Amino acid sequence: MEKNTLYKERLSDIKSIFFSWKKQFKLWFNRYITSKEVHHVKLVAVAKNESMYLPEWIFHHLYFGFSEIEIYYNGCDDNTKELSLLLKDHPVKFINSDNIFTSGIPAPQVHVYRSCFEIQTAADAIMFLDIDEFWVPVDLNKTISEVCNDVGIFDSLSFQWFNKLEKDSLFTSALQQEIKVESARQIKTLYKAYLRPQQMNPHNTLDEGVLQKFDDAKTLKCINAQNSQVDSSNTPLNGYILHRKNRSQYEYIAMLLRGRPLANQDSTVFELKNNRTGFYNVSNPITFNYNTTSYVEYRKFMDKHLQHEKFTDYFKTAKEHVDSRYLQVVKIVGENYLANKQGFERLLAGVTLSEIEIIRNRQ
């Protein structure tokens, strides 16, 4: 009996070693033998009530060479669905994912991401971004494929966040010729399509044996257990993620309605995000200046599409949804501020809008 048990244990160990070796060999083979230049990069996003911002986000990434975009929308009560018809002539697909986000699946966003690797695709690489995240080449000229090929051999390629500072700019474009930003430690990652990540979060994979590179073409060196942060740099080499963390004060307030309830509160009353901390002063912001010719070409492309008459009614309705959410948040704050002052002040730090100041002053 003991010999039998020992035999089974050894057989199990041998199988485990074999499958681990097989996985690493397949990864090595894909990386060095079958892998080719990156030409086709798919971009995937999860979206909820972000109709006002989707067109700019989509055309921005089409301009920089993403050849296919998939939007998994969920829980939308705005006019996001209208975009499917408006963008029918572009390589953009809208997928209703309500069933995933209401199924009780842990981390549904990551579930969507992982499922994308199982779908047959012509893409050489896949990248996942939120709608407030914009991939930007430092020269405002190179495509995502060109940057990938400049970096060389990799399984995954990560780019650093830079938070855009735009507290007082209402409904502005993501890029101006000069922008002020704050460097952040977070990264977002592009993956070769042959990967099958087992451990993953919205920022990166945690799988072992993956050849992970950073924007500067050097080996990625993460500083936390989640592989989601690096030592921040002020000078990206090839590209970066422009993170529109808060947008303007008005839009920030409206955005607060899109999240989880405040901790320890009745979710039927407090349907506000609890992971935001308002606005704070950045003492030494970084300035990014873009080449005039490159920026003008980018702006022409964006304006040509975003100012098309077919979007006139769409943007009017989308803005009305933002306005409605803003008023709902102000109402919630006004009715509950006194009983939850500490929590609200954390959410509203640095907000100086008159409606919020009136609420503060009357308590």
LINKA-V383744 format. One line per field, one symbol per residue. psi: psi as a letter, one per 30 degrees, with the letter a starting at -180 (. if undefined). burial: b if it has 9 or more other C-alpha atoms within 8 Angstrom, else e. A space follows every 10 residues. Layout:
# LINKA-V383744
psi->???
burial->???
This chain:
# LINKA-V383744
psi->eeeeeeeeee eeeeeeeeee eeeeeeeeee efefkakkej kkkklkkjhh effeeeeeee feeggkfkkk jjkkhkgahe fffeefgfgl ikkkkjgeee fgfgkkieee eeeeffffkk lfkflkkkll fgkkkkkfgg elleeeeefe ebklelkkkk kjkkjhegjk hllekleklk lkklflllkk kkfflikekk lfellgklfk jkllegglkk jlglfghfll kklfikeell jjjiefblee eeeefffgal lkkgljffei hlkgglgakl kjeilkkkkk keeeeeeeee eeeeefgkff feeeeeeeee eeeeeeeeee eeeefgeefh eeeefeegkf kgkeeeeeee ff.
burial->eeeeeeeeee eeeeeeeeee eeebeebbbb beeeeeebeb bbbbbbbbbb bbebbbbbbb bbbbbbbbbb bbbbebebbb eebbebeeee ebebeebbeb beeebeebeb bebbeebeee eebbbbbbbe bebbbbbbbb ebbbbbbbbe beebbbbbbb bbbbbbbeeb eeeeeebbbb bbbbbbbbbb bbbebeeeeb bebbbbbeee ebbbbbeeee ebbeeebbbb eeeeebebbb bbbbebbbbb bbbbbbbbbe bbeeeeeeeb bbbbeeebbe eeeeebeeeb beebbeebee bbbeebebee bbebbebbbe bbbbbbbbbb ebbeeebeee eeebebbbbe beeeebbebe eee
